[in-house]
Amino acid sequence: NTAKIEDLRKSIALNQKFLFMNDLFSGEKSAYDEAIDKLNSLHTMDEAKSYLASEVEKQHNWEHNSPAVEQFKILLERKFL
């Protein structure tokens, strides 16, 4: 599905939410919620990439080729279509 996403939170299935929370945010629901809220508030993919690079990826040791990271970034790209 390549339809544009307006709200990341509503577009993430429950099983994906747990995958993202556990694999990408070290099981920290507050970190996950904060990141989703911030990404929802941004206006461009460049802003989103910058935010992830500076505030999220290093802190949570994202593996760039992991399935969870790939799924997350696909959803993010659909937000900024």
SERO-4910 file (N, C-alpha, C, O; in steps of 0.05 Angstrom, whole numbers):
BEGIN
 pado doro    nc1    nc2    nc3   cac1   cac2   cac3    cc1    cc2    cc3    oc1    oc2    oc3
  Asn    A     17    -24      0      0      0      0     18     25      0     35     28     17
  Thr    A     13     43    -19     29     67    -20     12     92    -16     20    114    -24
  Ala    A    -11     88     -3    -28    112      3    -14    129     23      1    120     40
  Lys    A    -19    155     21     -7    174     39    -18    170     67    -42    164     71
  Ile    A     -1    172     87     -8    170    115    -10    198    127      8    214    124
  Glu    A    -32    203    141    -34    229    155    -24    227    183    -10    245    193
  Asp    A    -31    205    197    -23    201    225     -9    175    228    -21    154    225
  Leu    A     17    176    234     32    152    237     20    133    258     18    109    254
  Arg    A     12    145    281      1    128    303    -22    111    294    -24     87    301
  Lys    A    -40    122    278    -64    108    268    -57     88    246    -72     69    241
  Ser    A    -34     91    234    -26     74    211     -9     50    219     -3     33    203
  Ile    A      0     50    244     17     28    254     -1      7    267    -14     12    287
  Ala    A      0    -17    256    -16    -39    267     -5    -46    295     18    -41    301
  Leu    A    -22    -59    311    -14    -65    338     11    -82    339     29    -77    356
  Asn    A     13   -103    322     37   -120    323     62   -104    314     84   -109    324
  Gln    A     58    -85    295     81    -68    287     89    -50    310    113    -45    314
  Lys    A     69    -39    324     75    -22    347     93    -36    367    113    -24    376
  Phe    A     87    -61    373    103    -76    392    131    -82    381    151    -81    395
  Leu    A    132    -89    355    157    -93    342    175    -68    343    198    -69    351
  Phe    A    163    -45    336    178    -20    336    187    -13    364    210     -5    369
  Met    A    168    -15    383    174     -7    411    197    -25    421    216    -14    434
  Asn    A    196    -51    417    216    -69    427    242    -67    412    264    -66    425
  Asp    A    241    -67    385    266    -68    370    279    -41    366    303    -39    364
  Leu    A    262    -20    364    273      6    357    275     25    381    291     44    381
  Phe    A    260     20    402    259     39    425    265     25    451    256     34    472
  Ser    A    280      3    450    289    -11    474    266    -17    493    271    -18    518
  Gly    A    242    -22    483    220    -28    500    208     -4    515    190     -8    532
  Glu    A    217     20    508    208     44    522    185     57    508    188     70    488
  Lys    A    161     52    519    137     63    507    138     94    506    129    105    486
  Ser    A    148    107    526    149    136    526    167    146    503    161    167    491
  Ala    A    189    133    498    207    141    477    194    137    450    196    154    432
  Tyr    A    180    114    447    165    109    422    144    131    418    142    142    396
  Asp    A    127    136    439    106    156    436    117    183    429    105    197    413
  Glu    A    138    191    442    150    217    437    160    219    408    155    239    395
  Ala    A    173    198    398    182    198    371    159    200    351    161    215    331
  Ile    A    138    184    355    115    184    337    102    212    337     96    222    316
  Asp    A     98    223    360     86    250    362    103    271    347     92    287    333
  Lys    A    129    269    351    147    289    338    146    285    308    144    304    293
  Leu    A    148    260    299    147    255    270    121    263    258    120    273    235
  Asn    A     99    260    272     73    269    262     72    299    259     57    309    242
  Ser    A     88    313    275     87    343    274    105    355    253    102    378    247
  Leu    A    122    339    241    141    349    221    127    351    194    107    339    189
  His    A    140    367    176    127    373    150    142    361    126    130    360    104
  Thr    A    167    353    129    181    342    106    197    317    114    203    313    138
  Met    A    204    301     95    220    277     99    248    285    109    259    271    125
  Asp    A    258    307     99    285    316    108    284    322    138    303    315    152
  Glu    A    263    336    147    260    341    176    259    315    192    272    312    213
  Ala    A    244    296    181    241    270    195    267    255    196    274    245    217
  Lys    A    282    255    174    308    241    174    327    254    193    342    241    207
  Ser    A    327    281    193    345    296    211    339    290    240    356    285    256
  Tyr    A    313    290    247    304    284    274    313    255    282    324    251    304
  Leu    A    307    236    265    315    208    271    345    206    275    354    193    294
  Ala    A    360    218    257    389    216    259    400    229    285    418    218    297
  Ser    A    389    252    292    400    267    315    388    258    342    402    260    362
  Glu    A    363    249    342    350    245    367    343    215    373    338    209    396
  Val    A    343    198    353    331    172    358    351    149    352    356    132    369
  Glu    A    361    149    328    376    125    318    400    118    336    404     95    342
  Lys    A    416    137    343    440    132    359    432    124    388    444    105    399
  Gln    A    413    138    399    405    132    427    395    104    430    398     91    451
  His    A    382     93    410    370     67    412    384     46    395    374     24    390
  Asn    A    408     53    385    425     34    370    411     20    347    411     -5    346
  Trp    A    398     36    330    384     24    307    403     10    288    425     20    282
  Glu    A    396    -14    280    411    -29    260    397    -22    233    374    -29    229
  His    A    411     -8    216    399      4    192    387    -16    172    369    -10    157
  Asn    A    396    -41    173    385    -61    155    366    -80    168    358   -100    157
  Ser    A    357    -73    193    339    -91    207    311    -89    195    304    -67    185
  Pro    A    295   -110    195    268   -109    184    251    -88    198    234    -75    185
  Ala    A    254    -84    224    238    -64    238    245    -36    229    227    -20    225
  Val    A    270    -30    225    278     -3    215    267      1    187    257     22    180
  Glu    A    269    -19    170    259    -17    143    229    -12    142    220      5    128
  Gln    A    214    -27    159    185    -23    160    178      5    170    160     18    159
  Phe    A    193     14    190    188     41    202    193     62    181    177     81    178
  Lys    A    214     60    166    221     80    146    202     80    122    197    101    110
  Ile    A    192     57    115    172     55     94    146     70    102    135     86     86
  Leu    A    137     66    127    114     81    137    120    111    137    103    127    129
  Leu    A    143    118    145    151    146    147    151    159    119    141    182    115
  Glu    A    161    145     99    161    155     72    133    160     62    128    179     47
  Arg    A    114    142     70     86    146     61     74    171     74     56    183     62
  Lys    A     83    178     97     73    202    110     80    227     94     65    246     92
  Phe    A    103    227     81    113    251     67    111    248     37    126    261     23
  Leu    A     93    232     27     89    229     -2     81    256    -14     77    258    -39
***
